[in-house]
Amino acid sequence: MAIIITDECINCGACEPECPNNAIYEGGVEWAIADGTTLTGDYLLENGKKVDAAAAQEPIEDDYYYISPDKCTECQGFHEEPQCAAVCPVDCCVPDEDRVETIEQLLAKKERLHL
């Protein structure tokens, strides 16, 4: 499952540099699959929408930091635990119960993002 940032976020930004997939963005900032990855060309998002990897996507949250679920791998293949949760001073980086993924699925996503 992807990690989400709850509205308890204090916007400290400690999580953002820790993400190996560049999946964490400041509230209100557009995101792109290509940010911090080796992707180019078309990419199929989890919702079935095909986008150019470099195309800016609408922010998922406007008021506090957020994690793009299309890029979150829970740090599988990089670290033993999600680094955002490890450094968050208010424990607002939590598993997204609406997006359950196996370790194999998360590792496959990592491979797609880092060709």
BABANU-684996 format. One line per 3 residues: their letters; for each residue x negated, y, z negated of N, C-alpha, C. Coordinates in nm, 4 decimals, m for minus. Each point is the difference from the previous one (the first is absolute). Last residue first. Example, Ala and Ser with C-alpha at 12.3 -4.5 7.8 and 13.67 -1.06 7.14 Angstrom:
BABANU-684996
sa) m1.2850/m0.2250/m0.7080/m0.0820/0.1190/m0.0060/0.0770/0.1090/m0.0730 | m0.0290/m0.5720/0.0070/0.0890/0.1190/0.0000/m0.0900/0.1200/0.0000 .
This chain:
BABANU-684996
lhl) m1.4110/0.2646/1.4493/m0.0450/m0.0894/0.1074/m0.1506/m0.0144/0.0016 | 0.3700/0.1663/m0.3453/m0.1455/0.0137/0.0093/m0.0548/m0.1009/0.1001 | 0.4699/0.0274/m0.0881/m0.0403/0.1399/m0.0211/m0.1492/0.0204/0.0237 .
rek) 0.1960/m0.4361/0.0251/0.0569/0.0848/0.1071/m0.0487/0.1437/m0.0119 | m0.1205/m0.3044/m0.3422/m0.0705/m0.0319/0.1258/0.0523/0.0838/0.1159 | 0.2204/0.0359/m0.4154/m0.1363/0.0557/m0.0110/m0.0752/m0.0224/0.1304 .
kal) 0.4134/m0.2071/m0.0415/0.0174/0.1447/0.0219/m0.1365/0.0688/m0.0049 | 0.0091/m0.4515/m0.1084/0.0244/0.0158/0.1430/0.0174/0.1481/0.0341 | m0.0348/m0.1139/m0.4510/m0.1304/m0.0169/0.0660/0.0140/0.0151/0.1512 .
lqe) 0.3934/0.0062/m0.2552/m0.0791/0.1194/m0.0294/m0.1369/m0.0063/0.0678 | 0.2823/m0.3761/0.0305/0.0552/0.1118/0.0774/m0.0809/0.1272/m0.0218 | m0.1144/m0.3754/m0.2594/m0.0324/m0.0249/0.1407/0.0513/0.1138/0.0889 .
ite) 0.1142/m0.0012/m0.4547/m0.1409/0.0357/0.0166/m0.0416/m0.0181/0.1455 | 0.5113/0.0933/m0.0588/m0.0945/m0.0985/m0.0524/m0.1427/0.0522/0.0174 | 0.4504/0.3100/m0.0681/m0.0889/m0.0572/0.1017/m0.0930/m0.0996/m0.0673 .
vrd) 0.4697/0.3382/m0.0841/m0.0764/m0.1136/m0.0495/m0.0788/m0.0594/0.1165 | 0.2844/0.4474/m0.1175/m0.0914/m0.0437/0.1060/m0.0897/m0.1112/m0.0518 | 0.3228/0.2243/m0.2745/0.0747/m0.0107/0.1257/m0.0858/m0.0493/0.1152 .
edp) m0.1671/0.0973/m0.4446/0.0792/m0.1225/m0.0039/0.0813/m0.0209/0.1279 | m0.4659/0.2572/m0.1101/0.1284/0.0328/0.0619/0.0798/m0.1298/0.0113 | m0.4087/0.1372/m0.3657/0.0447/m0.0824/0.1132/0.1383/0.0440/0.0487 .
vcc) m0.3010/0.3780/m0.2297/0.0610/m0.1269/m0.0401/0.0394/m0.0807/0.1231 | m0.2354/0.4708/m0.2180/m0.0225/m0.0816/0.1190/0.0423/m0.1423/m0.0359 | m0.0039/0.3534/m0.3242/0.1144/0.0151/0.0914/m0.0207/m0.0722/0.1330 .
dvp) m0.2646/0.0903/m0.4542/0.0560/m0.1301/0.0384/0.1228/0.0102/0.0898 | m0.3150/0.3499/m0.1718/0.1365/m0.0067/m0.0532/0.0729/m0.1279/0.0425 | m0.4593/0.1177/0.1318/0.0059/0.0312/m0.1433/0.1398/m0.0095/m0.0606 .
cva) m0.2564/m0.2667/0.4231/0.1103/0.0917/m0.0281/0.0108/0.0270/m0.1500 | m0.3083/m0.3137/0.2367/m0.0484/0.1337/m0.0371/0.1100/0.0971/m0.0399 | 0.0843/m0.4628/0.1333/m0.1095/m0.0067/m0.0965/m0.0450/0.1379/m0.0475 .
acq) 0.3265/m0.0567/0.3466/0.0559/m0.0304/m0.1319/m0.1091/0.0004/m0.1066 | m0.1346/0.0552/0.4435/0.0815/0.1155/m0.0381/0.0560/m0.0191/m0.1398 | m0.2413/m0.3542/0.2088/m0.0827/0.1035/m0.0610/0.0788/0.1236/m0.0411 .
pee) 0.1379/m0.5351/0.0352/0.0248/0.1282/0.0671/m0.0735/0.1133/m0.0724 | m0.2182/m0.4790/m0.0392/0.1254/0.0603/m0.0428/0.0199/0.1312/0.0756 | m0.3762/m0.2767/0.0879/0.0797/m0.1004/m0.0693/0.1351/0.0535/m0.0474 .
hfg) m0.2686/0.1792/0.4506/m0.0154/0.0013/m0.1460/0.0919/m0.1048/m0.0622 | m0.0521/0.0181/0.4804/m0.0938/0.1046/m0.0411/m0.0336/m0.0091/m0.1487 | 0.3157/m0.2852/0.2250/m0.1143/m0.0046/0.0902/m0.1045/0.1057/m0.0313 .
qce) 0.4738/0.1125/m0.1703/m0.0405/m0.1375/0.0324/m0.1127/0.0042/0.1039 | 0.2585/0.3769/m0.2062/m0.1458/m0.0135/m0.0052/m0.0479/m0.1427/0.0244 | 0.4517/0.1545/0.0609/m0.0264/m0.0248/m0.1422/m0.1485/m0.0266/m0.0234 .
tck) 0.1905/0.1519/0.4133/m0.0276/m0.1438/m0.0087/m0.0247/m0.0425/m0.1445 | 0.2222/0.4372/0.3238/m0.0372/m0.0539/m0.1312/m0.0174/m0.1510/0.0062 | 0.1537/0.2907/0.3657/m0.1448/m0.0061/m0.0147/m0.0453/m0.0638/m0.1303 .
dps) 0.4604/0.0762/0.1298/m0.0573/m0.0608/0.1206/m0.1510/m0.0158/m0.0107 | 0.2596/0.2276/m0.3345/0.0068/m0.1463/m0.0117/m0.0564/m0.0720/0.1226 | m0.1365/0.4834/m0.2139/0.0634/m0.0527/0.1200/0.0039/m0.1520/m0.0112 .
iyy) m0.0037/0.3568/m0.4140/m0.0762/m0.1044/0.0678/0.0779/m0.0461/0.1220 | m0.0267/0.4871/m0.3206/0.0734/m0.1181/0.0443/m0.0943/m0.0953/0.0720 | 0.0377/0.4847/m0.3531/m0.0759/m0.0928/0.0849/0.0855/m0.1216/0.0357 .
ydd) 0.2856/0.4243/m0.1073/m0.1119/m0.0641/m0.0685/m0.0674/m0.0978/0.0959 | 0.3698/0.2821/0.1407/m0.0351/0.0628/m0.1272/m0.1182/m0.0612/m0.0737 | 0.2178/m0.1416/0.4348/m0.0415/0.1401/0.0094/m0.0599/0.0558/m0.1285 .
eip) 0.0369/m0.5074/0.2737/0.0395/0.0737/m0.1199/m0.0520/0.1423/0.0121 | m0.0593/m0.2839/0.3568/0.0949/m0.0878/m0.0668/0.0552/0.0678/m0.1251 | m0.1846/0.2410/0.4696/m0.0350/m0.0384/m0.1374/0.1095/m0.0874/m0.0607 .
eqa) m0.0655/m0.0098/0.5311/0.0587/0.0847/m0.1040/m0.0466/m0.0445/m0.1385 | m0.3206/m0.0900/0.4159/0.1285/m0.0499/m0.0480/0.0497/0.0929/m0.1112 | m0.3731/0.0268/0.4426/0.0391/0.0391/m0.1351/0.1403/m0.0507/m0.0306 .
aaa) m0.3532/m0.2338/0.3510/0.1136/0.0922/m0.0108/0.0355/0.0265/m0.1459 | m0.3392/m0.3116/0.1865/m0.0460/0.1324/m0.0427/0.1138/0.0996/m0.0214 | 0.0776/m0.4512/0.1556/m0.0694/m0.0090/m0.1281/m0.0436/0.1367/m0.0527 .
dvk) 0.4334/m0.0733/0.3012/m0.1419/0.0154/0.0303/m0.0711/0.0047/m0.1343 | 0.4568/m0.2691/0.0100/m0.0551/0.1352/m0.0036/m0.1427/m0.0010/0.0525 | 0.4977/m0.3081/m0.0630/m0.1323/0.0038/0.0618/m0.0472/0.1453/0.0040 .
kgn) 0.3624/m0.2742/m0.3381/m0.0262/0.1154/0.0854/m0.1425/m0.0060/0.0538 | 0.2033/m0.3040/m0.3259/0.0213/m0.0358/0.1391/m0.0248/0.1126/0.0982 | m0.0715/m0.0194/m0.4914/0.1415/0.0212/0.0307/0.0328/m0.0308/0.1462 .
ell) m0.4495/m0.0232/m0.1746/0.0819/m0.1026/m0.0646/0.1478/0.0130/0.0341 | m0.3446/0.1942/0.3599/0.0217/0.0192/m0.1428/0.0899/m0.1099/m0.0546 | m0.3396/0.0107/0.4346/0.1364/m0.0302/m0.0396/0.0117/0.0124/m0.1518 .
ydg) m0.3336/0.2391/0.3908/0.0037/m0.0820/m0.1208/0.1458/m0.0186/m0.0388 | m0.3519/0.1958/0.4414/0.1293/m0.0268/m0.0613/m0.0133/m0.0920/m0.1204 | m0.4400/0.2746/0.1202/0.1096/m0.0488/0.0839/0.1275/m0.0231/m0.0779 .
tlt) m0.4489/m0.0452/m0.2710/0.0304/0.0929/0.1087/0.1166/m0.0585/0.0785 | m0.2983/m0.0888/m0.5082/0.1080/m0.0178/0.0963/0.0085/0.1116/0.1033 | m0.2826/m0.1019/m0.4099/m0.0633/m0.0053/0.1327/0.1038/m0.0100/0.1103 .
tgd) 0.0429/0.2573/m0.4998/m0.0038/m0.1349/0.0572/m0.0703/0.0064/0.1356 | 0.1111/0.3862/m0.2860/m0.0856/m0.0900/m0.0757/m0.0045/m0.1428/0.0501 | 0.3793/0.2655/0.2011/m0.0786/0.0643/m0.1060/m0.0794/m0.1047/m0.0783 .
aia) 0.3264/m0.1039/0.3514/m0.1416/0.0088/0.0347/m0.0864/0.0627/m0.1092 | 0.4832/m0.0291/m0.0279/m0.0613/m0.1330/m0.0147/m0.1505/0.0085/0.0245 | 0.2508/0.4333/m0.1788/m0.0132/m0.0743/0.1261/m0.0663/m0.1336/m0.0296 .
wev) 0.2833/0.4592/m0.2595/m0.0938/m0.1111/0.0006/m0.0043/m0.0632/0.1381 | 0.1430/0.5046/m0.2752/0.0279/m0.1030/0.1000/m0.1076/m0.1075/m0.0063 | 0.1503/0.3094/m0.4248/m0.1014/m0.0138/0.1052/0.0401/m0.1121/0.0954 .
gge) 0.2386/0.1219/m0.4111/0.0211/0.0969/0.1060/m0.0971/m0.0098/0.1163 | m0.1564/m0.2029/m0.4629/0.1381/0.0291/0.0357/0.0087/0.1085/0.1066 | m0.4385/m0.2933/m0.0133/0.0605/0.1012/m0.0859/0.1413/0.0275/0.0488 .
yia) m0.2264/m0.4815/0.0901/0.0050/0.1376/0.0493/0.0626/0.0911/m0.1040 | m0.2212/m0.5364/0.1124/0.0563/0.0919/m0.0986/m0.0143/0.1434/0.0500 | m0.1770/m0.4011/0.2164/0.1461/m0.0097/0.0018/0.0671/0.1009/m0.0921 .
nnp) m0.4786/m0.1587/0.1512/0.0475/0.1372/0.0178/0.1524/0.0030/0.0109 | m0.2811/m0.3865/m0.1083/0.0752/0.0080/0.1255/0.0450/0.1417/0.0336 | m0.2340/m0.1347/m0.4072/m0.0861/m0.0418/0.1112/0.0683/0.0088/0.1364 .
cep) 0.0679/0.2901/m0.4756/0.0689/m0.0903/0.0918/m0.0895/m0.0378/0.1186 | m0.1032/0.3211/m0.3627/m0.0243/m0.1393/m0.0349/0.0563/m0.0981/0.1015 | 0.0520/0.4931/m0.0041/m0.1310/m0.0448/0.0510/m0.0304/m0.1465/m0.0280 .
eca) 0.4313/0.1807/m0.1520/m0.0231/0.0165/0.1440/m0.1374/m0.0480/0.0469 | 0.1710/0.0254/m0.4717/0.0232/m0.1208/0.0791/m0.0484/0.0111/0.1444 | m0.0022/0.3655/m0.3256/m0.1022/m0.1005/m0.0311/0.0103/m0.1231/0.0895 .
gcn) 0.2807/0.4253/m0.0285/m0.0797/m0.0379/0.1155/m0.1053/m0.1056/m0.0262 | 0.3730/0.2487/m0.2614/m0.1414/0.0192/m0.0347/m0.0919/m0.0364/0.1156 | 0.5152/0.0212/m0.0847/m0.0748/0.0584/0.1117/m0.1467/0.0280/m0.0325 .
ice) 0.3530/m0.2339/m0.2624/m0.0357/0.1363/m0.0411/m0.0854/0.0711/0.1054 | 0.3963/m0.4240/m0.0202/m0.1306/0.0454/0.0485/m0.0239/0.1447/m0.0417 | 0.4045/m0.2752/m0.0496/m0.0743/0.0388/m0.1201/m0.1400/0.0506/0.0349 .
dti) 0.3238/m0.1912/0.3104/0.0131/0.1450/m0.0194/m0.0618/0.0480/m0.1311 | m0.1983/m0.4437/0.2491/0.1280/0.0463/m0.0529/0.0007/0.1510/m0.0178 | m0.2597/m0.3447/0.3476/m0.0288/0.0988/m0.1036/0.1337/0.0558/m0.0445 .
iia) m0.1374/m0.5025/0.2259/0.0644/0.1308/0.0139/m0.0463/0.0894/m0.1132 | m0.1733/m0.4766/0.2856/0.0042/0.0774/m0.1237/0.0739/0.1297/0.0322 | 0.0699/m0.4892/0.2551/m0.0729/0.1260/0.0002/0.0104/0.0623/m0.1388 .
m) 0.0189/m0.5333/0.0806/0.0837/0.1177/0.0000/m0.0877/0.1234/0.0000 .
